[in-house]
Amino acid sequence: MGLSIVTDRFDVVIVGGGPVGMALALRLKAWNIVTLLLEAQSLTDPVTDSRPLALSYGSQLILRRLNVWDSLASVTPIQTIHISNHGHAGQTLIRSEDAGVPVLGSVVNYHGLYDAFYQMMRQQNVTFQLGAKVTSLTHQPDHVQVDYEQSGETHRVDAKLLVLADGGKLVSQVEGIHFHTHDYQQWAVVANIQTSIGQRGIAYEHFTLDGPVALLPSDTGYALVWTVPADQVDRILNWDEAAFLSELQVHFGDMAGQFVSCGKRTGFPLTLKYASPTIAPRTVLIGNASQTLHPVAGQGFNLGLRDAWELASELIRSANFAADVGSSRLLSTFASKRQIDREGGKFLPIRLQNCSQ
Ligand SMILES: Cc1cc2nc3c(=O)[nH]c(=O)nc-3n(C[C@H](O)[C@H](O)[C@H](O)COP(=O)(O)OP(=O)(O)OC[C@H]3O[C@@H](n4cnc5c(N)ncnc54)[C@H](O)[C@@H]3O)c2cc1C
């Protein structure tokens, strides 16, 4: 394996080209802040992740500003949220008109969002490298040295500011940042479901003793996120379709009609990971690298997108004054502005989980 000579210096190097890293790269491009995005996956590993993402109305507005919204292949609006507790007759309904917004949120899927971001990055000539797996980070007083492997070669670039948007994989290489973790001992089983009456713009959150079940309106049917105990996930993923639908019907009830068919099922392990602090010299964490939440809150990407937007705002402000984009002052300002939003996201899933107990 060869090592290419240091030639490239960037204001900002973003590690991780998930939707949060791409959002930051796109916004910085519009302001000519010299940025490189490095993503480990290559074009030959197409992103097929089918997880549904419920986006807040605020996220919709940000995605519009980034010109990504109109390229999304499938967007299903949420007009009403229906919250219920297993074994209790009552329910809570939240309607868009009560909140004074045209929609409470919208449902997209991860790979559709990924594709829309990727097309916009190409259209806007964002500088990025695919198949570029970052392997080592070396902190110097005035830059961070980033080594990555691509097509059997090791490359090296320097960044005034390193942004980790990698889901948290490289944080162990950054001194002073620690993860608080909580293993929920649960998995999320995700699948597209069709019902006898089709979806009517209602997102259901149903709390049970095993954890919450969410049905998000998606196209004509629903995207299911079913929280199951870790020791039962293999059994549930391997049920035949008829057994799966009938067990789900018993677990969820008939609020959304009869479950008539389901697509491919995928399981995701659920862990709360929370970095503290989120900044280190010339380094900042955003998105899942900063906080990985329980999906029932439907907040992980929404929070990550606000991380990206707020960080870009600080960088743009600093670049306008020709200031150092990696300064500790800028990073402290960013971290303190994000604190209240992060705290809400951290405790919401635990509060919601306790609702059913
Ligand atoms: C079942 C489920 C349902 C969910 N539902 C919702 C929802 O309704 N609403 C919501 O807001 N959120 C939801 N989430 C959370 C949401 O999916 C995440 O918060 C979001 O995907 C985080 O995006 P990210 O870009 O920070 O990280 P990721 O999407 O994890 O992207 C990280 C990227 O970094 C790359 N990478 C990793 N290591 C390296 C390296 N060494 N070098 C280069 N690149 C690297 C990876 O290849 C990847 O592309 C859900 C999650 C799950 C599991």
The ligand as a Gaussian input file, in Angstrom:
#p B3LYP/6-31G(d) Opt

LIG

0 1
 C      -34.829000       2.053000      12.499000
 C      -34.443000       3.518000      12.570000
 C      -35.412000       4.498000      12.354000
 C      -35.066000       5.859000      12.457000
 N      -36.048000       6.790000      12.293000
 C      -35.725000       8.098000      12.388000
 C      -36.738000       9.093000      12.206000
 O      -37.933000       8.774000      12.018000
 N      -36.386000      10.406000      12.250000
 C      -35.090000      10.796000      12.504000
 O      -34.824000      12.008000      12.546000
 N      -34.113000       9.871000      12.689000
 C      -34.398000       8.545000      12.638000
 N      -33.403000       7.614000      12.796000
 C      -32.019000       8.078000      13.048000
 C      -31.286000       8.428000      11.737000
 O      -31.280000       7.319000      10.870000
 C      -29.848000       8.857000      12.041000
 O      -29.849000       9.818000      13.065000
 C      -29.173000       9.455000      10.794000
 O      -29.112000       8.492000       9.771000
 C      -27.767000       9.912000      11.162000
 O      -27.114000      10.400000      10.010000
 P      -25.529000      10.634000      10.047000
 O      -25.202000      11.203000       8.699000
 O      -25.125000      11.356000      11.267000
 O      -24.892000       9.177000      10.224000
 P      -24.950000       7.901000       9.259000
 O      -26.215000       7.879000       8.493000
 O      -24.629000       6.731000      10.149000
 O      -23.725000       8.128000       8.271000
 C      -22.384000       8.001000       8.688000
 C      -21.527000       7.830000       7.422000
 O      -20.144000       7.820000       7.809000
 C      -19.470000       6.879000       7.010000
 N      -18.240000       6.470000       7.721000
 C      -18.168000       5.754000       8.875000
 N      -16.859000       5.580000       9.208000
 C      -16.126000       6.204000       8.257000
 C      -14.711000       6.352000       8.041000
 N      -13.811000       5.816000       8.878000
 N      -14.282000       7.047000       6.955000
 C      -15.193000       7.593000       6.083000
 N      -16.543000       7.464000       6.228000
 C      -16.993000       6.771000       7.302000
 C      -20.471000       5.737000       6.854000
 O      -20.182000       4.941000       5.721000
 C      -21.780000       6.505000       6.696000
 O      -22.104000       6.781000       5.351000
 C      -33.714000       6.249000      12.734000
 C      -32.732000       5.260000      12.923000
 C      -33.096000       3.901000      12.863000
 C      -32.022000       2.859000      13.092000

